[in-house]
Amino acid sequence: MNVLLTCAGRRNYLVEFFRAALDGGGQVYAADCSKDAPALQEADRSFVVPPVTHPGYIEHMLELCHAQAVQVLVPLNDVELPLLARNRERFGVGGTLALVSSPDVIDTCFDKWATTRFLKSCGIASPSTYLTVREAQTALHQRKIAFPLVVKPRWGSASIGIVYVERAEDLAPAYQLIKHQLASTVLAEASSRDLDHAVLIQQRLPGQEFSLDVVNDLGGHHVATFARRKLAMRAGETDRAVTVDSHEFDRLGAVIGQQLGHTGNLDCDVFQTEDQLYVLELNPRFGGGYPFSHAAGADLPAALVAWASGTAHDPRWLHPRPGVTTAKTDRLVTMN
């Protein structure tokens, strides 16, 4: 079995995880639009492909998967998920299982306004969220929310364009700044769907932040939830974390997994206040928090490889040990 990681970037650890999962029974390929992407230097085979925003991206990936006999495609970038979701049947016809959820699931997660509506329909708390400055100002006046606030893109990825606002006089300028800046980011096309409502204003919550992996099998059935307490962040990604007993998050993960019906991994950001759990975001892909659970004994790549092969997973792969603290670090990779 050959596995292709797309938009591989700096995720060398996923190359290692999938190589170990294959255990000599296949190769791990990596693709990225930059020839200097670190993950490309350590994959069994590497491919420089067009940017996700290129009109020929999907056709190129279909040809690549066919030419290289790719059995499993693992997408790692939010912006490519809608494209792959709409074309996953085409990959399947060519013999490639694209590990991406349905278009409806991807739209629910990528559109953060749709995410809040989905969570509400499930009875899950999320931060108070508004589409316009006027709506947020009214809520402030009525004391439904209070500063600090978060202003961010409605269709967001990788903490692009997030601003924290502490004062009333900064709210409107921050909103307009983000709206203006979106045109020069990879989020421009998605934001153009509704440019007048392409920015969200959200209550910034106090409390402890956790990240979850809500794991579904390939049929969209919930099988596990991994939980970690965040200890430090770097460039919008978890940098240090400790695994925790998932017991208090199991029901939350099960509800999300069952109601959403996603495929594979769903990376979730959760805040725990004094009396409640709030879900901030849902990202239907491997997130930056998964390696911390892997270091504690989880092995989702092995489970995905098993499911794609039509075999059962080892239950131990879905039960990371609690209390394991790990941190990411930089290392040098020689460019080939």
Residue frames as qw, qx, qy, qz and C-alpha x, y, z in Angstrom:
[[0.000, 0.888, 0.461, 0.000, 0.00, 0.00, 0.00],
 [0.407, 0.196, 0.000, 0.892, 1.34, 3.42, -0.99],
 [0.181, -0.815, -0.472, 0.281, 0.24, 6.43, 1.07],
 [0.355, 0.460, 0.131, 0.803, 0.45, 10.01, -0.21],
 [0.257, -0.671, -0.400, 0.570, 0.55, 12.96, 2.21],
 [0.321, 0.680, 0.325, 0.574, -0.54, 16.15, 0.46],
 [0.103, -0.868, 0.091, -0.477, 0.52, 19.68, 1.47],
 [0.844, -0.207, -0.403, 0.288, 3.06, 17.83, 3.59],
 [0.110, -0.919, 0.130, -0.356, 5.02, 20.94, 4.61],
 [0.002, 0.610, -0.674, 0.416, 6.87, 20.43, 7.90],
 [0.836, -0.263, 0.216, -0.432, 4.98, 17.32, 8.96],
 [0.372, 0.466, -0.803, 0.015, 7.96, 14.96, 8.89],
 [0.344, -0.172, 0.800, -0.461, 6.52, 13.20, 11.90],
 [0.789, 0.278, 0.252, -0.486, 3.55, 12.00, 9.82],
 [0.616, 0.531, -0.563, -0.146, 5.96, 10.56, 7.26],
 [0.069, 0.358, -0.877, 0.314, 7.56, 8.61, 10.10],
 [0.550, 0.011, 0.599, -0.582, 4.23, 7.55, 11.63],
 [0.825, 0.377, 0.004, -0.421, 2.79, 6.21, 8.37],
 [0.481, 0.523, -0.703, -0.016, 6.06, 4.51, 7.43],
 [0.148, -0.238, 0.870, -0.407, 5.98, 2.66, 10.75],
 [0.685, 0.183, 0.400, -0.581, 2.30, 1.82, 10.24],
 [0.762, 0.475, -0.306, -0.316, 3.02, 0.30, 6.82],
 [0.693, -0.457, 0.558, -0.001, 5.83, -1.76, 8.36],
 [0.252, -0.333, 0.784, 0.459, 7.48, -2.45, 5.02],
 [0.430, 0.425, 0.796, 0.034, 4.19, -3.12, 3.27],
 [0.335, 0.832, 0.369, 0.243, 4.29, 0.02, 1.16],
 [0.466, 0.103, -0.052, 0.877, 5.81, 3.44, 0.79],
 [0.077, -0.814, -0.386, 0.426, 5.05, 6.93, 2.07],
 [0.404, 0.441, 0.304, 0.742, 4.97, 9.65, -0.57],
 [0.147, -0.678, -0.325, 0.643, 4.83, 13.37, 0.13],
 [0.341, 0.580, 0.424, 0.606, 3.61, 16.20, -2.07],
 [0.198, -0.748, -0.247, 0.584, 3.92, 19.96, -1.65],
 [0.455, 0.867, 0.163, 0.123, 4.02, 23.06, -3.83],
 [0.064, -0.905, 0.420, -0.021, 7.46, 23.93, -2.42],
 [0.822, 0.313, -0.453, 0.143, 10.45, 21.80, -3.38],
 [0.218, 0.444, -0.614, 0.615, 12.05, 22.84, -0.08],
 [0.729, -0.462, -0.003, -0.504, 9.27, 21.49, 2.16],
 [0.213, -0.540, 0.783, -0.225, 11.02, 19.49, 4.91],
 [0.791, 0.021, 0.535, -0.296, 8.68, 16.51, 4.67],
 [0.783, 0.585, -0.137, -0.158, 9.64, 16.03, 1.02],
 [0.192, 0.701, -0.678, 0.111, 13.24, 15.39, 2.05],
 [0.270, -0.305, 0.863, -0.299, 12.38, 12.33, 4.14],
 [0.825, 0.227, 0.242, -0.457, 9.51, 10.65, 2.29],
 [0.723, -0.021, 0.638, 0.263, 10.18, 7.53, 0.22],
 [0.374, 0.364, 0.492, 0.697, 9.26, 9.55, -2.86],
 [0.037, -0.607, -0.286, 0.741, 8.51, 13.26, -3.14],
 [0.324, 0.535, 0.594, 0.505, 6.57, 15.33, -5.63],
 [0.028, -0.310, -0.095, 0.945, 6.38, 19.06, -6.26],
 [0.165, 0.575, 0.778, 0.195, 2.81, 19.89, -7.27],
 [0.015, 0.551, 0.212, 0.807, 0.89, 23.07, -8.16],
 [0.129, -0.072, 0.517, -0.843, -0.48, 25.21, -5.31],
 [0.178, 0.411, 0.858, -0.250, -3.92, 24.23, -4.03],
 [0.268, 0.682, 0.225, -0.642, -5.28, 27.43, -5.58],
 [0.028, 0.327, -0.674, -0.662, -4.10, 26.45, -9.07],
 [0.724, 0.214, -0.004, -0.656, -7.02, 25.56, -11.39],
 [0.740, 0.298, -0.577, -0.178, -5.28, 22.34, -12.42],
 [0.248, -0.492, 0.732, -0.400, -4.56, 21.09, -8.90],
 [0.798, -0.019, 0.471, -0.376, -7.12, 18.28, -8.81],
 [0.855, 0.487, -0.136, -0.115, -6.29, 16.98, -12.28],
 [0.297, 0.657, -0.652, 0.234, -2.61, 16.95, -11.38],
 [0.417, -0.362, 0.722, -0.417, -3.28, 15.01, -8.16],
 [0.894, 0.192, 0.243, -0.323, -5.49, 12.50, -9.98],
 [0.727, 0.588, -0.353, 0.032, -2.73, 11.87, -12.52],
 [0.029, 0.612, -0.709, 0.349, -0.11, 11.60, -9.77],
 [0.662, -0.206, 0.588, -0.417, -2.14, 9.07, -7.79],
 [0.917, 0.342, 0.068, -0.194, -2.72, 6.95, -10.89],
 [0.572, 0.666, -0.458, 0.139, 0.89, 7.07, -12.05],
 [0.053, 0.513, -0.736, 0.440, 2.30, 6.23, -8.61],
 [0.604, -0.233, -0.753, -0.117, -0.32, 3.62, -7.63],
 [0.101, -0.237, 0.516, -0.817, -1.39, 5.57, -4.55],
 [0.343, -0.379, -0.855, -0.088, -3.91, 3.57, -2.52],
 [0.335, -0.763, -0.489, 0.258, -4.49, 6.13, 0.26],
 [0.256, 0.542, 0.016, 0.800, -4.35, 9.93, 0.04],
 [0.434, -0.612, -0.499, 0.434, -4.08, 11.85, 3.33],
 [0.182, 0.752, 0.140, 0.618, -4.85, 15.60, 2.96],
 [0.550, -0.347, -0.420, 0.633, -3.27, 17.94, 5.50],
 [0.109, -0.035, 0.020, 0.993, -4.40, 21.43, 4.47],
 [0.278, 0.506, 0.593, -0.561, -7.77, 23.08, 5.16],
 [0.327, 0.562, -0.182, -0.738, -7.91, 24.87, 1.82],
 [0.254, 0.238, -0.829, -0.438, -7.61, 21.67, -0.24],
 [0.250, 0.141, 0.900, -0.329, -10.28, 19.77, 1.71],
 [0.552, 0.511, 0.289, -0.592, -13.29, 21.24, -0.17],
 [0.444, 0.556, -0.541, -0.448, -11.64, 20.43, -3.52],
 [0.112, 0.217, -0.970, -0.003, -10.81, 16.87, -2.55],
 [0.385, 0.226, 0.737, -0.508, -14.23, 16.31, -0.98],
 [0.601, 0.540, 0.052, -0.588, -15.99, 17.26, -4.21],
 [0.581, 0.545, -0.548, -0.258, -13.73, 14.92, -6.18],
 [0.418, -0.414, 0.786, -0.189, -13.23, 11.98, -3.84],
 [0.851, 0.259, 0.409, -0.203, -15.33, 9.67, -6.03],
 [0.621, 0.735, -0.269, -0.042, -13.03, 10.43, -8.96],
 [0.049, -0.628, 0.758, -0.168, -10.07, 9.37, -6.84],
 [0.682, -0.104, 0.659, -0.300, -11.96, 6.23, -5.84],
 [0.838, 0.506, 0.069, -0.192, -12.62, 5.29, -9.46],
 [0.478, 0.719, -0.492, 0.114, -8.87, 5.47, -10.02],
 [0.841, -0.079, -0.493, 0.209, -8.18, 3.18, -7.06],
 [0.283, 0.251, -0.449, 0.810, -7.22, 5.84, -4.51],
 [0.404, -0.697, -0.586, 0.086, -9.01, 6.18, -1.18],
 [0.131, 0.525, -0.136, 0.830, -9.01, 9.90, -0.38],
 [0.395, -0.417, -0.695, 0.433, -9.31, 10.22, 3.40],
 [0.072, -0.069, 0.035, -0.994, -11.58, 13.24, 3.25],
 [0.258, 0.397, 0.736, -0.484, -15.11, 13.74, 4.54],
 [0.314, 0.645, 0.651, 0.248, -18.18, 14.56, 2.47],
 [0.196, 0.446, 0.147, 0.861, -18.59, 18.06, 1.02],
 [0.443, -0.746, -0.293, -0.402, -21.32, 18.84, 3.57],
 [0.765, -0.529, -0.175, 0.323, -19.03, 17.94, 6.48],
 [0.569, 0.065, 0.052, 0.818, -16.14, 19.95, 5.04],
 [0.019, -0.613, -0.238, -0.753, -18.37, 22.99, 4.51],
 [0.601, -0.733, -0.287, -0.140, -19.68, 22.74, 8.09],
 [0.752, -0.438, -0.068, 0.488, -16.14, 22.75, 9.47],
 [0.493, 0.190, 0.171, 0.831, -14.45, 25.22, 7.10],
 [0.156, -0.625, -0.223, -0.732, -17.23, 27.81, 7.50],
 [0.225, 0.002, -0.703, 0.674, -16.84, 28.79, 11.17],
 [0.454, -0.047, 0.132, -0.880, -20.33, 30.36, 11.19],
 [0.787, -0.014, -0.472, -0.396, -21.78, 27.04, 10.02],
 [0.479, 0.093, -0.783, 0.386, -19.73, 25.35, 12.74],
 [0.146, -0.060, 0.526, -0.836, -21.45, 27.38, 15.46],
 [0.684, 0.009, -0.104, -0.722, -24.87, 26.50, 14.03],
 [0.729, 0.082, -0.675, -0.083, -23.96, 22.80, 13.90],
 [0.275, 0.088, -0.752, 0.592, -22.72, 22.81, 17.50],
 [0.386, -0.047, 0.298, -0.872, -25.88, 24.56, 18.65],
 [0.765, 0.033, -0.353, -0.537, -28.02, 21.93, 16.90],
 [0.684, 0.054, -0.709, 0.165, -26.12, 19.26, 18.87],
 [0.613, -0.760, -0.183, -0.117, -26.62, 21.03, 22.19],
 [0.762, -0.112, -0.117, 0.627, -22.90, 21.82, 22.43],
 [0.152, -0.928, -0.098, 0.326, -21.76, 25.19, 23.76],
 [0.638, 0.301, 0.157, 0.691, -19.58, 27.47, 21.63],
 [0.225, -0.320, -0.165, 0.905, -18.45, 31.10, 22.04],
 [0.313, 0.793, 0.384, -0.355, -20.99, 33.80, 21.22],
 [0.446, -0.037, 0.534, 0.717, -20.37, 34.70, 17.57],
 [0.304, 0.786, 0.274, -0.463, -21.47, 37.61, 15.35],
 [0.667, 0.395, 0.443, 0.451, -21.22, 38.35, 11.63],
 [0.237, 0.764, 0.144, 0.582, -21.18, 42.16, 11.77],
 [0.264, 0.158, -0.417, 0.855, -19.73, 44.92, 13.91],
 [0.426, -0.350, -0.045, -0.833, -23.23, 46.25, 14.55],
 [0.828, -0.297, -0.425, -0.212, -24.42, 42.90, 15.93],
 [0.674, -0.054, -0.499, 0.543, -21.39, 42.66, 18.21],
 [0.049, 0.263, -0.232, 0.935, -21.79, 46.25, 19.40],
 [0.625, -0.390, -0.203, -0.645, -25.44, 45.56, 20.26],
 [0.849, -0.234, -0.465, 0.087, -24.44, 42.46, 22.21],
 [0.457, 0.103, -0.415, 0.780, -21.79, 44.48, 24.06],
 [0.239, -0.352, 0.054, -0.903, -24.35, 47.19, 24.89],
 [0.785, -0.338, -0.221, -0.471, -26.75, 44.54, 26.20],
 [0.306, -0.596, 0.693, -0.265, -23.90, 42.94, 28.17],
 [0.977, 0.099, 0.038, -0.183, -24.34, 39.60, 26.47],
 [0.854, 0.191, -0.117, 0.469, -20.60, 39.63, 25.77],
 [0.297, -0.930, 0.124, 0.179, -17.61, 41.60, 27.03],
 [0.464, 0.738, -0.472, 0.128, -14.07, 42.35, 25.94],
 [0.035, -0.477, 0.608, 0.634, -11.73, 40.80, 25.00],
 [0.803, 0.443, 0.221, -0.332, -13.10, 39.68, 21.64],
 [0.508, -0.183, 0.688, 0.485, -11.62, 37.67, 18.81],
 [0.551, 0.679, -0.031, -0.484, -11.95, 38.93, 15.23],
 [0.407, -0.281, 0.810, 0.316, -11.14, 36.29, 12.63],
 [0.339, 0.187, -0.617, -0.685, -11.95, 35.05, 9.11],
 [0.808, 0.021, 0.225, -0.544, -15.20, 33.13, 8.75],
 [0.959, 0.260, -0.101, 0.058, -13.45, 30.68, 6.43],
 [0.193, -0.867, 0.451, -0.085, -10.23, 30.29, 8.37],
 [0.957, 0.105, -0.187, 0.196, -7.07, 28.22, 8.47],
 [0.738, 0.080, -0.237, 0.627, -3.80, 28.15, 10.42],
 [0.335, -0.687, -0.305, 0.568, -4.63, 31.21, 12.55],
 [0.317, 0.267, 0.336, 0.846, -4.49, 33.46, 9.46],
 [0.109, -0.493, -0.247, -0.827, -5.87, 36.94, 10.18],
 [0.539, -0.617, -0.568, 0.078, -6.80, 36.49, 13.84],
 [0.120, 0.476, -0.236, 0.839, -6.85, 39.68, 15.94],
 [0.401, -0.507, -0.683, 0.340, -7.64, 40.07, 19.65],
 [0.025, -0.616, -0.142, -0.774, -9.54, 43.24, 20.48],
 [0.371, -0.270, -0.655, 0.600, -9.52, 44.76, 23.96],
 [0.036, 0.398, 0.253, -0.881, -11.29, 48.11, 23.38],
 [0.469, 0.657, 0.541, -0.236, -14.49, 49.27, 21.70],
 [0.248, 0.848, -0.174, -0.435, -12.71, 51.80, 19.49],
 [0.109, -0.476, 0.799, 0.350, -10.54, 49.04, 17.99],
 [0.614, 0.212, 0.744, -0.157, -13.37, 46.70, 16.98],
 [0.615, 0.731, 0.199, -0.219, -14.49, 48.25, 13.69],
 [0.208, 0.803, -0.518, -0.207, -10.92, 48.95, 12.44],
 [0.359, -0.320, 0.876, 0.033, -9.87, 45.37, 13.22],
 [0.660, 0.403, 0.606, -0.186, -12.90, 44.01, 11.37],
 [0.525, 0.824, -0.029, -0.210, -12.20, 46.14, 8.29],
 [0.049, -0.714, 0.679, 0.165, -8.48, 45.34, 8.35],
 [0.499, -0.091, 0.862, 0.022, -9.07, 41.59, 8.29],
 [0.636, 0.608, 0.432, -0.197, -11.72, 41.95, 5.60],
 [0.348, 0.868, -0.282, -0.215, -9.24, 43.91, 3.47],
 [0.175, -0.598, 0.775, 0.102, -6.34, 41.53, 4.09],
 [0.762, 0.102, 0.621, -0.151, -8.30, 38.42, 3.14],
 [0.675, 0.708, -0.018, -0.205, -7.95, 39.31, -0.55],
 [0.326, 0.735, -0.594, 0.040, -4.20, 38.64, -0.40],
 [0.421, -0.359, 0.801, -0.227, -4.38, 35.28, 1.44],
 [0.106, 0.023, -0.953, -0.282, -5.16, 31.69, 0.44],
 [0.146, 0.446, 0.788, -0.398, -8.60, 32.32, 1.98],
 [0.167, 0.293, -0.167, -0.927, -9.56, 34.85, -0.70],
 [0.335, -0.071, -0.747, -0.571, -11.59, 32.48, -2.87],
 [0.291, -0.406, -0.850, 0.169, -13.53, 30.99, 0.04],
 [0.080, -0.456, -0.394, 0.794, -14.21, 34.43, 1.52],
 [0.142, 0.100, -0.390, -0.904, -15.56, 35.70, -1.80],
 [0.154, -0.394, -0.891, -0.166, -18.67, 33.54, -1.29],
 [0.271, -0.851, -0.433, -0.120, -20.05, 36.20, 1.05],
 [0.483, 0.311, -0.236, 0.784, -17.54, 39.02, 1.41],
 [0.284, -0.618, 0.028, -0.733, -19.90, 41.18, 3.48],
 [0.792, -0.499, 0.163, -0.311, -20.02, 38.42, 6.09],
 [0.820, 0.340, -0.412, 0.204, -16.53, 36.95, 5.68],
 [0.224, 0.377, -0.602, 0.667, -15.29, 38.04, 9.13],
 [0.621, -0.542, -0.560, -0.083, -16.51, 36.83, 12.52],
 [0.101, -0.574, 0.435, -0.686, -16.49, 38.51, 15.92],
 [0.774, -0.241, -0.585, -0.034, -16.38, 36.07, 18.79],
 [0.564, -0.776, 0.170, -0.227, -16.24, 36.16, 22.57],
 [0.460, 0.465, -0.698, 0.291, -12.76, 35.27, 23.82],
 [0.815, -0.472, -0.273, -0.195, -13.23, 32.71, 26.55],
 [0.221, -0.683, 0.631, -0.296, -11.31, 32.37, 29.80],
 [0.926, -0.162, 0.264, -0.214, -10.27, 28.96, 31.06],
 [0.464, -0.412, 0.733, 0.280, -8.05, 26.05, 30.10],
 [0.630, 0.515, -0.309, -0.492, -7.66, 25.10, 26.46],
 [0.668, -0.132, 0.731, 0.048, -7.67, 21.49, 25.30],
 [0.445, 0.408, -0.544, -0.583, -7.35, 19.85, 21.92],
 [0.757, 0.031, 0.600, -0.257, -9.21, 16.70, 20.95],
 [0.197, 0.217, -0.799, -0.526, -8.92, 14.16, 18.20],
 [0.723, 0.165, 0.415, -0.527, -12.43, 12.85, 17.53],
 [0.031, -0.313, 0.873, 0.374, -11.77, 9.63, 15.63],
 [0.804, 0.277, 0.206, -0.484, -14.28, 8.03, 13.28],
 [0.620, -0.055, 0.717, 0.314, -13.74, 4.95, 11.15],
 [0.089, -0.094, 0.583, 0.802, -13.98, 5.07, 7.36],
 [0.104, -0.521, -0.789, -0.310, -17.74, 4.61, 7.58],
 [0.138, -0.543, -0.006, -0.828, -18.13, 7.73, 9.72],
 [0.739, -0.546, -0.373, -0.126, -18.76, 5.85, 12.98],
 [0.171, -0.819, 0.404, -0.370, -17.20, 7.23, 16.16],
 [0.885, -0.010, -0.439, 0.156, -14.57, 4.95, 17.71],
 [0.663, -0.308, -0.309, 0.608, -12.41, 7.08, 20.04],
 [0.011, 0.963, 0.028, 0.267, -11.56, 10.49, 21.45],
 [0.695, -0.022, -0.270, 0.666, -8.02, 11.57, 22.38],
 [0.184, -0.958, -0.169, -0.143, -7.61, 14.56, 24.71],
 [0.642, 0.080, -0.210, 0.733, -4.67, 16.83, 25.52],
 [0.224, -0.911, -0.214, 0.272, -4.26, 19.89, 27.74],
 [0.540, 0.692, -0.025, 0.478, -2.39, 22.62, 25.89],
 [0.628, -0.570, -0.134, 0.512, 0.65, 23.98, 27.72],
 [0.160, -0.594, 0.245, 0.749, 2.11, 26.29, 25.06],
 [0.648, 0.677, 0.348, -0.024, 1.35, 27.49, 21.55],
 [0.320, -0.463, 0.421, 0.711, 3.61, 28.52, 18.67],
 [0.143, 0.191, -0.552, -0.799, 2.42, 30.09, 15.40],
 [0.676, 0.015, -0.092, -0.731, -1.14, 28.97, 16.04],
 [0.811, 0.056, -0.570, -0.118, -0.21, 25.34, 16.69],
 [0.792, -0.600, 0.072, -0.085, 0.16, 23.37, 19.92],
 [0.370, 0.701, -0.563, 0.235, 3.84, 23.38, 20.92],
 [0.107, 0.196, -0.881, 0.416, 3.68, 21.59, 24.30],
 [0.704, -0.261, -0.170, -0.638, 0.90, 19.47, 25.73],
 [0.181, -0.209, 0.907, -0.317, 0.06, 16.74, 28.22],
 [0.453, -0.196, -0.756, -0.430, -2.30, 13.90, 27.45],
 [0.386, -0.171, 0.516, -0.746, -5.27, 13.62, 29.81],
 [0.245, 0.239, 0.932, -0.122, -7.84, 10.97, 30.62],
 [0.142, -0.131, -0.502, -0.843, -10.45, 11.42, 27.92],
 [0.074, -0.421, -0.883, 0.193, -13.32, 10.35, 30.21],
 [0.088, 0.635, 0.391, -0.660, -14.78, 13.85, 30.66],
 [0.219, 0.485, -0.365, -0.764, -14.51, 14.47, 26.90],
 [0.200, 0.045, 0.950, 0.236, -15.83, 11.10, 25.70],
 [0.302, 0.640, 0.670, -0.226, -19.48, 12.13, 25.53],
 [0.172, 0.798, -0.090, -0.570, -18.60, 15.38, 23.77],
 [0.038, -0.421, 0.760, 0.494, -16.46, 13.54, 21.23],
 [0.263, 0.241, 0.931, 0.077, -19.12, 10.87, 20.67],
 [0.313, 0.745, 0.446, -0.384, -21.85, 13.44, 20.02],
 [0.155, 0.741, -0.339, -0.559, -19.68, 15.36, 17.56],
 [0.117, -0.280, 0.881, 0.362, -18.48, 12.21, 15.80],
 [0.292, 0.373, 0.880, -0.035, -21.94, 10.68, 15.51],
 [0.289, 0.795, 0.361, -0.392, -23.73, 13.85, 14.44],
 [0.125, 0.748, -0.390, -0.522, -21.05, 15.06, 12.03],
 [0.918, 0.238, 0.318, -0.017, -20.20, 11.67, 10.54],
 [0.207, 0.844, -0.454, -0.195, -16.75, 12.72, 9.38],
 [0.946, 0.223, -0.206, 0.115, -14.10, 10.36, 8.03],
 [0.694, 0.222, -0.369, 0.577, -10.99, 9.62, 10.08],
 [0.428, -0.287, -0.415, 0.749, -9.60, 12.34, 12.33],
 [0.052, -0.855, -0.292, -0.425, -11.30, 15.55, 13.46],
 [0.443, 0.025, -0.380, 0.812, -9.10, 18.04, 15.30],
 [0.278, -0.813, -0.430, -0.276, -11.11, 20.08, 17.84],
 [0.209, 0.291, -0.401, 0.843, -10.26, 23.06, 20.02],
 [0.520, -0.630, -0.559, -0.144, -12.08, 23.08, 23.36],
 [0.015, 0.478, -0.405, 0.779, -12.13, 25.53, 26.26],
 [0.536, -0.446, -0.705, 0.129, -13.00, 24.37, 29.76],
 [0.159, -0.600, 0.159, -0.767, -14.42, 27.12, 31.97],
 [0.238, -0.262, 0.716, -0.603, -15.47, 26.69, 35.59],
 [0.592, 0.152, 0.610, -0.505, -18.75, 25.03, 34.65],
 [0.772, 0.530, 0.245, -0.251, -18.78, 24.09, 30.97],
 [0.554, -0.129, 0.586, 0.577, -16.94, 22.84, 27.89],
 [0.420, 0.779, 0.045, -0.464, -16.99, 25.12, 24.84],
 [0.739, 0.163, 0.487, 0.435, -16.01, 23.94, 21.36],
 [0.011, -0.705, 0.165, 0.690, -14.20, 26.57, 19.28],
 [0.432, 0.564, -0.486, -0.509, -13.35, 24.89, 16.00],
 [0.875, 0.058, 0.480, -0.041, -13.63, 21.62, 14.09],
 [0.239, 0.693, -0.559, -0.388, -10.90, 20.71, 11.59],
 [0.951, 0.086, 0.224, -0.198, -11.50, 17.42, 9.70],
 [0.693, 0.567, -0.393, 0.210, -7.86, 16.42, 9.23],
 [0.756, -0.216, -0.326, 0.525, -4.73, 15.62, 11.21],
 [0.103, -0.967, -0.010, -0.234, -4.06, 18.64, 13.40],
 [0.306, 0.653, -0.528, 0.449, -0.96, 19.86, 15.16],
 [0.539, -0.508, 0.465, -0.484, -2.06, 18.22, 18.41],
 [0.966, 0.042, -0.164, -0.194, -2.13, 14.61, 17.22],
 [0.596, 0.437, -0.593, 0.319, 1.63, 13.92, 17.69],
 [0.233, -0.464, 0.585, -0.624, 1.23, 14.40, 21.45],
 [0.863, -0.092, 0.254, -0.426, -1.25, 11.53, 21.61],
 [0.855, 0.388, -0.342, 0.027, 0.95, 9.44, 19.33],
 [0.242, 0.545, -0.651, 0.469, 3.84, 9.94, 21.75],
 [0.474, -0.281, 0.585, -0.596, 1.56, 8.55, 24.46],
 [0.366, -0.037, 0.930, -0.030, 0.81, 5.34, 22.59],
 [0.634, 0.569, 0.308, -0.424, -1.95, 6.22, 20.13],
 [0.286, -0.221, 0.713, 0.601, -1.44, 5.09, 16.54],
 [0.552, 0.584, 0.294, -0.518, -4.12, 6.51, 14.29],
 [0.355, 0.581, -0.576, -0.454, -2.02, 6.05, 11.12],
 [0.042, -0.142, 0.989, 0.025, -1.88, 2.31, 11.87],
 [0.407, 0.400, 0.701, -0.426, -5.66, 2.24, 12.37],
 [0.479, 0.660, -0.065, -0.576, -6.26, 4.10, 9.10],
 [0.223, 0.451, -0.803, -0.319, -3.96, 1.74, 7.21],
 [0.199, 0.067, 0.963, -0.167, -5.75, -1.26, 8.73],
 [0.467, 0.537, 0.479, -0.514, -9.20, 0.09, 7.85],
 [0.422, 0.650, -0.340, -0.533, -8.10, 0.92, 4.32],
 [0.147, 0.322, -0.919, -0.172, -6.85, -2.67, 4.02],
 [0.726, -0.198, -0.409, -0.516, -10.17, -4.03, 5.25],
 [0.617, -0.093, -0.712, 0.322, -8.77, -5.35, 8.54],
 [0.498, -0.807, -0.313, -0.055, -9.59, -4.58, 12.16],
 [0.131, 0.765, -0.380, 0.503, -7.55, -2.16, 14.26],
 [0.550, -0.103, -0.675, 0.481, -5.68, -3.05, 17.41],
 [0.345, -0.847, -0.389, -0.115, -7.68, -1.49, 20.30],
 [0.609, -0.498, -0.085, 0.612, -4.41, -0.32, 21.88],
 [0.378, 0.260, 0.294, 0.838, -3.92, 2.09, 18.98],
 [0.178, -0.659, -0.345, -0.644, -6.90, 4.12, 20.16],
 [0.638, -0.731, -0.243, 0.010, -5.97, 4.38, 23.86],
 [0.395, 0.594, -0.362, 0.600, -3.12, 6.83, 24.54],
 [0.570, -0.346, -0.567, 0.484, -1.74, 6.92, 28.07],
 [0.150, -0.944, -0.168, -0.243, -2.75, 9.95, 30.17],
 [0.554, -0.798, 0.122, 0.204, -0.17, 12.11, 31.90],
 [0.746, 0.051, 0.284, 0.601, 2.46, 12.07, 29.13],
 [0.043, 0.927, 0.011, -0.373, 3.97, 15.53, 28.59],
 [0.702, 0.126, 0.394, 0.580, 5.80, 16.19, 25.32],
 [0.065, 0.831, -0.036, -0.552, 7.08, 19.18, 23.36],
 [0.754, 0.606, 0.153, 0.203, 7.90, 19.86, 19.74],
 [0.418, -0.672, 0.291, 0.538, 11.36, 20.95, 18.70],
 [0.557, 0.774, -0.196, -0.231, 13.07, 22.10, 15.52],
 [0.712, -0.295, 0.525, 0.361, 15.71, 20.07, 13.72],
 [0.179, 0.631, -0.454, -0.603, 17.63, 20.47, 10.49],
 [0.825, 0.292, 0.484, -0.008, 16.82, 18.52, 7.34],
 [0.277, -0.373, 0.556, 0.689, 19.28, 18.34, 4.45],
 [0.606, 0.586, 0.069, -0.534, 17.72, 19.39, 1.15],
 [0.657, 0.002, 0.686, 0.313, 18.06, 16.78, -1.58]]
